[in-house]
Amino acid sequence: MSTRAINVVIPDAGPLISLAKGGHLDLLLLFSPEVRILIADVVDHEVTRFADKYPDAAVIARFIAENAPRVHVEKTELGATLIAAMQLWDTYQSASPEKKSILEHAAGLKTESPPRNGGEAAILGLAREITHTHKENVILVLSEDRRFLSAAIGLTQTHVLSTQAFLEGLSKLGKISIDDVWSDIETNREGVNSDSVDEPVPAEETDWLSPINDGGRP
């Protein structure tokens, strides 16, 4: 059985936040320049919408802007709807009690029910679209969501990798000291998911290590 190398990386919100908080977002740039790094529009909105309030959100926004077009925000089928829901929720959160009451009656919003799982749904949709239209692409989904990592998503051409496994792989290649990098992340992100998941494409041999640059860190 031949081994196919990944050529598209889709990071979930979790790894983007963890790497940004730890000061190691540049590790994504260790992939060879021909490897596209696509961020679903919903994930982009989720992790950058408070860039004026949170340093990690500002770091992610700057990383995306400075590394375009190699790092690209991709529109998804669910994107506009999910982003609108998050924007409405943010409006609700900052509203006066009177306006909150109006929104609760008009839109059914409740304080305990923010929009959830939009990023995962957008990633799955984006992976399916790429699989359907570009059959030569092998997709690496980098995630920290336990449900996503544990689910047999069954998408052809999709290799699922956790942040911990990503760092373990880079450490084996001599690119980083995993103890140092993971310590930076844990210090700045309490409760980060440390599960090590490296799940190849179903029924195929897929390789995400070979597209890593031969040189040092970017």
Secondary structure by P-SEA (a helix, b strand, c coil): cbbbbbcbbbbcaaaaaaaaaaccccccccccccbbbbbcaaaaaaacccccccaaaaaaaaaaaaaccccccccccaaaaaaaaaaaaaaaaaccaaaaaaaaaaccccccccccaaaaaaaaaaaaaaaaccccbbbbbbcccccccccccccccbbbbcaaaaaaaaaaacccaaaaaaaaaaacccccccbbbbbccccccccccccccccccc
